[in-house]
């Protein structure tokens, strides 16, 4: 009896491989993006000019403090997202490899044939 190449089991294995491969790609892209964000944090934008006299608006020192805080937050967010991307990669990668090996094993197994009339 020949094994059906597109059995329900093989379709399941292929779908799991497709989904986990997409997860691996998304995780790797996220790792690259967040590594760049960690190295080059976003700079905050402020429309207020530093004041030379008392009045409404921010002083140069306040603007600098806000920019420093924004860079710290940006780095912190990048680290959190990096951890999330690594976790996704650690989950999806082995799942992909496991299911892909199952597919390969099933396709390389010798096909059982019935011996007629013995």
C-alpha positions as a printed Julia matrix, in Angstrom:
118×3 Matrix{Float64}:
  0.0     0.0    0.0
  1.58    3.28  -1.11
  1.79    6.2    1.27
 -0.25    9.18   0.17
  2.04   12.17  -0.23
 -0.78   14.58   0.66
 -2.31   12.76   3.58
 -3.92   14.74   6.36
 -0.81   14.17   8.49
  1.53   15.52   5.81
 -0.67   18.57   5.26
 -0.6    19.22   9.02
  3.19   18.87   9.15
  3.61   21.23   6.19
  1.3    23.83   7.7
  3.14   23.72  11.03
  6.44   24.13   9.15
  5.06   27.09   7.21
  3.76   28.84  10.32
  6.91   28.26  12.35
  9.11   29.35   9.43
  7.16   32.61   9.24
  7.61   33.03  13.0
 11.36   32.48  12.65
 11.56   35.09   9.86
  9.57   37.62  11.91
 11.78   36.97  14.96
 15.01   37.45  12.97
 13.74   40.69  11.4
 12.73   41.91  14.88
 16.15   40.99  16.26
 17.87   43.07  13.59
 15.53   46.05  14.0
 15.75   46.08  17.78
 19.52   45.67  17.76
 19.74   48.77  15.59
 17.34   50.6   17.95
 19.5    49.56  20.88
 22.64   50.92  19.23
 20.96   54.03  17.8
 18.05   54.99  20.09
 15.4    57.35  18.81
 15.86   60.98  19.67
 12.84   62.83  21.03
 11.51   65.82  19.15
 10.74   69.05  20.96
  9.27   72.12  19.34
  9.95   74.45  22.22
 13.0    76.65  21.88
 15.2    77.08  24.95
 14.24   80.19  26.86
 16.68   82.95  27.64
 14.32   84.58  30.11
 11.54   83.38  32.39
  8.28   82.58  30.65
  6.38   79.76  29.02
  8.34   76.88  27.47
 11.22   74.62  28.38
 14.76   75.53  29.27
 17.69   73.99  27.42
 18.41   71.84  30.47
 14.82   70.53  30.59
 14.92   69.7   26.88
 18.19   67.8   27.35
 16.74   65.87  30.32
 13.67   64.92  28.28
 15.83   63.75  25.37
 17.95   61.63  27.74
 14.82   60.09  29.27
 13.43   59.33  25.81
 16.67   57.62  24.79
 16.62   55.51  27.96
 13.0    54.51  27.28
 13.85   53.71  23.68
 16.73   51.47  24.75
 14.56   49.79  27.38
 11.83   49.08  24.8
 14.44   47.7   22.4
 15.75   45.33  25.08
 12.22   44.13  25.92
 11.46   43.52  22.26
 14.79   41.77  21.75
 13.93   39.39  24.57
 10.56   38.73  22.96
 12.17   38.06  19.58
 14.71   35.68  21.1
 11.92   33.83  22.92
  9.95   33.49  19.67
 13.04   32.21  17.9
 13.75   29.7   20.68
 10.2    28.36  20.46
  9.58   28.44  16.7
 13.05   27.3   15.57
 13.06   23.87  17.23
  9.39   23.3   16.34
 10.2    23.98  12.69
 13.23   21.67  12.71
 11.27   18.88  14.44
  8.35   18.98  12.02
 10.56   19.38   8.95
 12.56   16.3    9.94
  9.29   14.37  10.34
  8.37   15.32   6.78
 11.79   14.29   5.46
 11.69   10.96   7.3
  8.26   10.16   5.9
  9.34   10.96   2.36
 12.52    8.9    2.56
 10.91    5.79   4.07
 10.6     2.98   1.56
  7.12    2.61   0.21
  5.49   -0.62   1.31
  4.24   -2.65  -1.64
  1.94   -5.57  -1.51
  3.21   -8.81  -2.96
  0.53  -10.23  -5.23
 -0.52  -13.88  -5.13
  1.71  -15.91  -2.9
